[in-house]
């Protein structure tokens, strides 16, 4: 071999060694990124779990997880109904910014930067399992009928950087989910294809049967994963299987179903944790748990037995029983096991917290409504740097420090001190009249910022068309009501004329 050839080969080997070292380092680094699991129940009340003091409903797996991490006693869903909260989980932004104003309307626009998108860029594999509720899953049909405008609101998980998904558009029964009216035009889609196998029995198990292979696959490939699990339980129709009803045989049928379905979901959360331990990845996996809004029903009854734990209001209310939900996080080597916090936080904070913990910068300066909880989770004494905003159907509430401001339209009419008055019984508006006026301005400014976002100002897509009609605090609701009444009258007149013509 000539000297020059010899040098050449030495050089190639050197380069190869450097390349392999880099690859190995990249692999090790990739493995160190924590797996992230976001679990959410549907319409589960603050008081429906053992870790918040429920003495009847058995939730041993959740209780154990809460005990191994941090429990939140002041954690808020982004909104008082399903779809809005789900939007806040994925974006860190209030749902008025992108027009998912309530449940089963609008869709998550592609232009929103979502958690799976951010994490995918960091090498994560991403999966979504259970309820979707952020758009239709078929361009042709929707369980909510043609009024849902399925073509216009088509926005499946695959539009939002999910590698895998096993989802229904909206609620299905919690037992035998593929049977009954709720399943009509509302099938499970597995990666976009209608699923026909393994849909019998408990719905939480049906969902977990798809989650576990996804996690196993990621672990095998040594890839960090994001697994979002949105159970249908205990949203109506809430039905428990015989073995779970039997556990509560001393109670009425309605209670057996509700309690049994929650325990069935808890069992699946236990099954998930056991899998993480078996794969030896539990020490590198973050688990967040919460509910998407308060319990169903105007009051607690045997048919609608969800408990707010005494908090005022239920689902659809901006009082704490409507948006205050059970929550915990398990974060090994970050959060002190067995800890509990009364810090005001919520689903809006998921994205900023996870991005902060992973040192990821937001790709532009669009407004984010949530804040990073990292310092608080690490046990540091910190004040929340932004108020926690709520806006729903012509009302807003605003939590700043210990005070909660409640508006009727544009004006604050109630103020509560959440620290001294957890159940929102003493309206302090007279005491805080001046602050309330100032707060009205802040809330309106924020409302107008949401309006700008809704018009597409945060997006680079110049052709963006807003999702649905703006519905914020600045619109005149009386005028809107009159307009609607006129439309209804006109439509009725039209249908009468049509009938008349038919008769002729
Ligand atoms: Ca819900």
Boltz pocket constraint, residues with backbone or C-beta under 6 A from the ligand:
constraints:
  - pocket:
      binder: B
      contacts: [[A, 41], [A, 42], [A, 43], [A, 81], [A, 82], [A, 235], [A, 292], [A, 293], [A, 294]]
      max_distance: 6.0
